[in-house]
Amino acid sequence: MPALSATDPVEQRLPAPKLLTLGFQHVLVMYAGAIAVPLIVGRALQLAPHEVAFLISADLFVCGLASIIQSLGATQYFGIRLPVMMGVTFAAVGPMVSIAKAYPGQDGARMLFGAIIAAGLIAILLAPLVSRLLRFFPSVVTGTVILVIGVSLMPIGINWIFGLQVGPTAPQIIDPAHKAWLDQAVAAGGVPEGLRLAASVPNPLYAAPGNILIGVLVLAVILLISRFARGFWANIAVLLGILAGGALAAMLGMMHFDKVGDAAWFAPIKPFHFGTPVFDPVMILTMVLVMFVVMIESTGMFLALGDICGRKITPKSLSAGLRADGLGTALGGLFNTFPYTSFSQNVGLVSVTGVRSRFVCVAGGAIMIVLGLIPKMGALVESLPTTVLGGAGLVMFGMVAATGVRILSTVDFKTNRHNQFIVAISLGMGMIPMVAPDFNQWMPHSLHSLIHSGILLAALSALGLNWFFNGAPHATEDDIRAAGHANDGAH
């Protein structure tokens, strides 16, 4: 690394009280996004509540670890050494939920974490090559993929408010009276084998007015704070909305704290909590494709952050930053959590506050590690009713889609009509698993987790169509930097 001036704002060492305060501010800005993914994936895996709480703690712990590696640096090979907070990328949610649904429980967790470890290690090796592959990922590709990520995540937020389509909150349940009659008829031998029909009735737990009220309140609080607050308070609008919804849920008796009371005050995060990882080639390929998207996003983010901090991003420092993405992801799989990338809202916070010291994010990382070692924090988050998270999910996931639209607004649709084909067809491909979830029923089961991800279908479609129509001209550094600035809010 070149010698740095003592006045370099990136290298500024602030007094401890200020450092911790500013670090805690970064933690608050990213907290809502950080807890969302383990909640989604943990419930998709059908894990017990205490296991989901463990995933949340593990996620906070590795968020801190990865943030320190990225901001402080670990040898010359890892870390961009800029103020970066690392968190789980939403780009991986779709593929991970597909894997979780195909292989629920602890066996599915072992397969998922094996794929994440392998993808992280492969990403470390591929990091120096990414800059050469950027020309295959112009704004029409990255914007389309990010738009599809947001659209694919929206059903999760909507189901959080109204209820899942299956299980206790399904829209229809079997009429208890008809079920009792049917059971008697079956016992008497009056019903042919294989015929087990029963009339259904609307489920009072689905779309309950109280749940909708809480979701609307969370959404309203977020919108009001975003409209009237400024600076730091506007940046934590989603977190404040979740806190308001949690308070109302607690007053209505919908939030129970038994598991919080039972949880310990301190517990280490043990590697391989769910057992020895399973390395499935198709799942690894799926996660490697996700890591490509993550590293392309990170490249634009690092260049944009370099502009904000007045620091020139060299190929060597860029490779070190991307390797840290890969290392954070490998550590995520090791410690039972997920793929990591730089959180764009924290990059935005650096711009808003003007505080560019990387040691602020090192302090933020240390705070995240401490939070991850307190199981009561994970148990408290897990105890939140999903309807509280639904209102926030609409905002978080919708902002991802809006970011894709913002990136696509820089694409030339006027003189290059081929770009319209790329977006239109790729968006349609991305929606196939949502609209026709059983489209793959005649395909090999080993491919289901790969092809059931709308995000990956859209990414492959956008890449192929862009190459077919536009070739692969070299993207300039200014183009990549502009995409990074446009990416604010994508995570």
Secondary structure, DSSP 8 states (H G I E B T S, - for coil): -----TT-GGG----HHHHHHHHHHHHHHHHHHHHHHHHHHHHHTT--HHHHHHHHHHHHHHHHHHHHHHHH-BTTTB---SS--EEE-GGGHHHHHHHHHHS-HHHHHHHHHHHHHHHHHHHHHHHHHHHHHGGG--HHHHHHHHHHHHHHHHHHHHHHHH--SSGGG-SEEE-HHHHHHHHHHHHTT-S-TT-----EEE-TTTT-HHHHHHHHHHHHHHHHHHHH--HHHHHTHHHHHHHHHHHHHHHTT----HHHHHS-S-----TTTTSS----HHHHHHHHHHHHHHHHHHHHHHHHHHHHHT----HHHHHHHHHHHHHHHHHHHHTT---EEE-HHHHHHHHHH----HHHHHHHHHHHHHHHT-HHHHHHHHTS-HHHHHHHHHHHHHHHHHHHHHHHTTS--SS-THHHHHHHHHHHHHHHHHH-TTTTTTS-GGGHHHHT-HHHHHHHHHHHHHHHHH------HHHHHHHHHHTTT--
